[in-house]
Amino acid sequence: MRHDKICIFAALLSLTLAACGEISHTELVADLSKNHIVHTLGGQRPALLVLPAAHDPETPIPLVLSLHGFTSHLAQHDRYFGLSKRVNDARFALIMANGTRDPDGHRFWNATDFCCDLHNTQVDDVKYLSGLLEEAATHIAVERIFALGHSNGGFMSYRLACEGIPGLVAIASLAGTSFSDPSRCAFASPVSVLQIHGTADEVVAYDGSTGEHEYAGAEEVALRWAALARCNLTDPETLPSLDLDQDLDGPETVRTRYRTGCRNDVTIDLWTIEQGAHIPHFAPDFGQRLLEWLFSDSRADTLP
């Protein structure tokens, strides 16, 4: 069942995002270099560090690690979240990386036992991504680190938080989650978390999964990270709903926030897309909304 659902997701992703073949690394660098400073990271497994034009490497800058979903790739993911086109205006550094290909030819991140090393290759993506962050710091003065991703990329963002990656202060996950066993992250440092998930997601269920292939539900994973930060779990805030998904009428996204009593100024937000699917149809400003949430020092309600 697990493999079937993920394969269905792969087909849906291709149809929804109108995926073509992957653009070559050389072509992508040439395209991004028209308006940005671009460095290649990662050696034999290349990734891109995209910087604002004319950025002074001595000036501290926030660093965002953006992670694609299963079967996707960095260019397709960037079209969906729309981050690289905001690098200049928002003044941040962006790492765009690819997961490895499995024997079926699908790109993936080895994030948890559920998702998505289906062939048990045991690739160490924590080590790989940590290496990219360290290499990026040789090109720029890193202010703070953020990770965000869709589906498998969301799982990987949580995995990095569980591992306590130095400098990581916040993650955002769309339709991803974490280990079923909370003890796997029990000793992690508190970070701010934005969990976005649709209640009608048929690939990574909003309520999680039990049985042979387990993973935490959206509400559960938000509560875990709120508890880790010692937030007051009895008094969450309910923020005004948002209209994020263009396929759904009205303000369909209900927002719950844990901030009272949290250590290290942590904020935990759960955005529940009522009747939302695994691949929501977002408005063009979705990427900007993500960046505003990530970069808000107090996680004030910057998203009307």
C-alpha positions in Angstrom: 0.0 0.0 0.0 2.8 2.4 0.9 4.6 1.9 -2.5 1.3 2.1 -4.4 0.3 5.4 -2.8 3.7 7.0 -3.4 3.7 5.9 -7.1 0.2 7.4 -7.5 1.7 10.6 -6.0 4.4 10.5 -8.6 1.9 10.4 -11.4 -0.2 13.2 -9.9 2.9 15.4 -9.4 3.9 15.1 -13.0 0.4 16.0 -14.2 -0.1 18.8 -11.7 3.2 20.5 -12.2 3.4 19.8 -16.0 6.9 18.3 -15.5 9.2 18.1 -18.4 12.6 16.4 -18.4 15.1 17.8 -15.9 17.0 20.8 -17.1 20.7 20.2 -17.1 22.9 21.6 -14.4 24.7 23.8 -16.8 21.5 25.2 -18.3 20.1 26.0 -14.9 23.2 27.7 -13.7 23.2 29.8 -16.9 19.6 30.8 -16.4 19.9 31.7 -12.7 23.2 33.6 -13.3 21.4 36.2 -15.4 20.0 37.8 -12.2 21.9 36.2 -9.4 25.2 35.0 -8.1 25.3 31.2 -8.4 27.8 28.8 -6.8 27.9 25.0 -7.4 28.1 22.9 -4.2 28.3 19.2 -3.5 31.1 17.9 -5.7 29.9 14.7 -7.5 26.4 15.4 -6.3 26.0 19.0 -7.4 23.6 21.5 -5.8 23.2 25.2 -6.3 23.7 28.1 -4.0 21.7 31.1 -5.3 22.6 34.6 -3.9 21.2 38.0 -4.5 22.9 40.0 -7.3 25.9 42.0 -6.0 25.7 40.3 -2.6 28.7 41.2 -0.3 29.9 37.8 1.0 30.9 39.5 4.3 27.3 40.6 5.0 25.3 38.1 7.0 22.4 36.6 5.2 19.7 34.0 6.0 20.1 30.7 4.2 17.1 28.6 3.0 17.5 24.9 2.1 14.6 23.9 -0.2 13.8 20.2 -0.6 11.7 18.7 -3.4 9.2 15.8 -3.0 9.5 12.2 -4.1 10.0 11.9 -7.9 10.4 15.6 -8.3 13.6 17.6 -8.7 15.0 21.0 -7.8 13.9 22.9 -10.8 10.3 21.5 -10.7 10.2 22.2 -7.0 11.3 25.7 -7.5 8.6 26.3 -10.0 6.0 25.1 -7.4 7.3 27.1 -4.4 8.7 30.0 -6.4 11.6 30.8 -4.2 14.5 31.6 -6.5 12.7 34.5 -8.1 12.4 36.1 -4.7 16.0 35.8 -3.7 16.9 39.4 -4.8 13.9 41.2 -3.2 13.8 39.2 0.0 17.7 39.1 0.3 18.3 35.5 1.3 20.6 32.7 0.1 18.9 29.6 -1.4 20.3 26.1 -1.6 18.6 24.0 -4.3 19.5 20.3 -4.1 18.4 17.1 -5.7 17.8 13.8 -4.0 19.4 10.7 -5.4 17.8 8.4 -8.0 16.5 5.1 -6.8 16.6 1.9 -9.0 13.2 3.0 -10.5 14.8 6.3 -11.6 12.9 8.4 -9.0 14.6 11.1 -7.0 14.1 10.8 -3.2 15.4 11.8 0.2 16.2 9.2 2.8 14.3 11.0 5.6 12.5 8.3 7.7 11.7 4.6 7.6 8.4 5.5 5.8 9.6 8.0 3.3 11.2 7.6 0.9 14.1 5.2 0.5 11.9 2.5 -1.0 14.8 0.3 -2.2 16.8 0.5 1.1 19.8 2.2 -0.5 20.6 3.7 2.9 22.0 6.9 1.4 23.0 9.4 4.1 21.1 12.5 3.2 21.6 14.1 6.6 25.4 14.0 6.0 25.0 15.2 2.4 22.8 18.2 3.3 24.9 19.1 6.3 27.9 19.1 4.0 26.1 21.5 1.6 25.3 23.9 4.5 29.0 23.8 5.6 30.2 24.4 2.1 27.8 27.3 1.6 29.3 28.9 4.7 32.6 29.1 2.8 30.9 31.5 0.3 28.7 33.6 2.6 28.3 34.7 6.2 25.3 32.6 7.3 22.9 34.5 9.6 20.3 31.8 10.3 19.4 28.5 8.6 15.9 27.4 7.5 14.7 24.2 5.8 11.4 23.7 3.9 10.0 21.1 1.6 7.1 19.4 0.1 6.1 15.8 1.0 9.3 13.8 1.0 11.1 17.1 1.3 8.9 18.0 4.3 9.9 14.7 5.9 13.6 15.5 5.3 13.1 19.0 6.8 11.9 17.4 10.0 14.7 14.9 9.9 17.3 17.7 9.9 15.5 19.3 12.9 15.6 16.0 14.7 19.3 15.7 14.0 19.9 19.1 15.5 21.7 20.7 12.5 23.8 23.6 13.7 22.2 27.0 13.0 18.8 25.6 12.0 16.1 27.9 13.6 12.9 27.0 11.7 11.4 24.5 9.2 8.3 24.5 7.0 6.7 21.3 5.8 3.9 21.0 3.2 2.3 17.5 3.3 5.3 16.0 5.1 5.7 14.8 8.6 8.1 12.8 10.9 8.9 9.5 12.5 6.0 7.6 14.2 8.3 7.2 17.2 8.6 10.5 19.0 11.7 9.3 20.8 13.7 9.6 17.5 13.6 13.4 18.0 13.3 13.6 21.8 16.8 15.2 22.2 16.5 17.7 19.4 16.9 21.5 20.0 13.7 23.4 19.7 13.0 25.0 16.4 10.0 26.9 15.0 7.8 24.7 12.8 5.2 25.5 10.2 3.2 22.4 9.3 0.9 22.8 6.3 -1.4 19.8 5.5 -4.6 19.1 3.7 -7.3 17.0 5.4 -8.0 15.2 2.1 -4.4 14.2 1.4 -4.5 10.6 0.1 -0.8 10.1 -0.1 0.4 11.3 3.4 -2.7 11.2 5.5 -3.4 14.2 7.7 -4.2 12.0 10.6 -1.0 9.9 10.1 -0.7 6.1 9.7 -0.3 3.1 11.9 0.5 -0.5 11.1 3.4 -1.7 9.0 4.4 1.8 7.7 3.8 4.4 10.4 4.2 8.2 10.5 2.9 10.9 12.7 -0.2 12.9 11.8 -0.1 16.7 11.2 -1.6 17.6 14.6 0.5 15.2 16.4 3.8 16.4 14.9 2.9 20.0 15.6 2.2 19.1 19.3 5.4 17.2 19.6 7.5 20.2 18.6 5.5 22.5 20.8 6.0 20.1 23.7 9.7 20.0 22.9 9.9 23.8 23.2 7.8 23.6 26.4 5.0 25.7 25.0 1.7 25.9 26.8 -0.3 23.3 25.0 -3.5 24.1 26.7 -3.9 27.6 25.3 -3.2 27.6 21.5 -4.1 30.7 19.5 -6.6 30.5 16.6 -5.5 32.9 13.9 -7.7 34.2 11.0 -8.2 31.6 8.3 -6.3 32.0 4.9 -7.4 31.4 1.4 -4.3 29.5 0.1 -5.7 26.8 -2.3 -7.2 28.2 -5.5 -9.1 25.0 -6.1 -11.2 25.5 -2.9 -13.7 28.2 -2.2 -13.2 30.8 0.6 -10.6 30.9 3.4 -10.1 27.1 3.7 -6.9 27.1 5.7 -7.4 27.0 9.5 -4.4 28.2 11.5 -3.5 27.1 15.0 -0.5 28.5 16.8 1.5 27.5 19.9 3.7 30.4 21.1 2.9 31.0 24.8 5.7 29.9 27.1 7.8 28.5 24.3 11.6 28.4 24.8 13.9 30.3 22.4 11.1 32.4 21.0 9.9 29.3 19.1 6.5 29.3 17.4 4.7 26.2 16.2 2.0 26.8 13.5 -0.4 24.2 12.1 -2.1 25.3 8.9 -4.9 22.8 8.1 -6.2 23.0 4.6 -9.8 21.8 4.9 -10.4 19.3 2.0 -6.9 20.1 0.7 -5.1 17.5 -1.4 -1.5 16.4 -1.4 -0.5 19.0 -4.0 -2.5 22.1 -3.3 -3.1 24.7 -6.1 -1.5 27.7 -4.4 -1.8 31.3 -5.4 1.4 32.8 -7.0 2.3 34.6 -3.7 2.6 31.3 -1.7 6.4 31.4 -1.7 6.4 34.9 -0.4 4.0 33.9 2.4 6.5 31.1 3.4 9.4 33.4 3.5 7.6 36.0 5.6 6.7 33.3 8.1 10.3 31.9 8.2 12.0 35.3 8.5 9.7 36.8 11.1 11.8 37.1 14.2 8.8 37.0 16.5 6.6 34.9 14.1 4.1 37.8 14.5 1.0 37.4 12.5 2.5 38.7 9.2 0.2 36.7 6.9 -3.3 38.3 6.7 
